Amino acid sequence: MLVLTINDVPGAQIEQALGLVQGSVVQTKHVGRDLFAGLKSIVGGELAGYTELLNEARQIATRRMIEQAEKIGADAIVGVRYTSGEIAQGACEVYAYGTAVALKK
């Protein structure tokens, strides 16, 4: 499955837009990560635990979006975007969305 942030597929022609596909996940912080992040904020630097958490969440959201596109027979997803936000204290959502398309064979 091609997953592209651009609105077309280089070298191919889009035959049909099949509609919006999306995937999301809500992840919570591990207490240990949260404590370490509090300490790290004092001295500065990357919060590697949070980076890992968001990378994992993006992968899950992307996989769910792809699964939705496969169910409707898409060849690619174009115009893919990601957004994230805090849902509740200690929990964030990562949301992936794009347009599923069928390519001319």
N, C-alpha and C positions, 0 to 999 in steps of 0.2 A: 504494500500500500504506500503510495507516494503521499507524503505529508509536507505541504509547502506553505510558506508564509506569503508567497506571491500569489497573484490572482489568475495565473495561467500555468500551463505545463509546457515548458520549453520542449520543442520538437514534437509536440502532440496537439491535437485539436480537441477541445471540449465539445462533446456531442450534446450533453444534457446536464443541467444542474439538478441534482436530486434533492437538495434541501440542506438545511442546517443539521449538523451533527455536533454532539457535545459530550463531554465527559467531565466529571468533577469528583473531588475527594475532599473530605474534611479530615485533617490530621490534628492530633493533639501533641503537645510537648511532653517529653519525658521529664519527670521531676528532677532527675540528675542533670539533664541538659539545661533545665531552667536554672538550677542553682549555679552550674558552671557559667552560664551566660551572664548571670548577675555579677559573678566575680570578674569575668572577662571584661564586662563593661567598665569596670574601674580602671583597668590597665590598657584597654583598647585592643584591637585586633579582630580578626575574623571569628565569627561564632560558627565553627565548623559543624557542630551538631545541628544547628538550624539550617545551614547550607545543605547538609545531607537530607534533612527532613523535607525541605522544599524540592530538592531534586527528585526524591522518591515520590513525592506527591505529584509532581509534573509528569513523571513516567506513568503513574497510575491513571491520571486524568487523560493522558494521551492514549493509553491502551484502551480505555473505555470509549473514547471518541472513535478510534479506529474500529473497534468491535461494532459500534453502531453503524458506521459507514459500510462495513462488510455485510451486515444484515440487509442493507438496501441495495446491494450490488454495485457499490462505487468502486472505481478504479483509483481514485485519488481524492485527497481533501486539499482544497486551496483556500487561501485567505485565512490561514490558521492564526489564532491569537490566544494568548494566555492572560488570565487575570487572577489576582489573589487578594484575599482580604481576611481580616480577623472576624470570625463569627461570634466567638465568645472569648473570654479571657483564657488564654492558653490553647485556643483552637483556631486554625486557619483553614480556609477553603482555597483550593486551586481549581480553576475552571478553564478548560480548553474547548475551543469551538472553531468551526470552519464550515465551508460549503463542500458537501460531497458531490463529486462529479463522475459522470461516465465519459470515457474517452472514445473518440472515433477509432474504430479498429481498422 
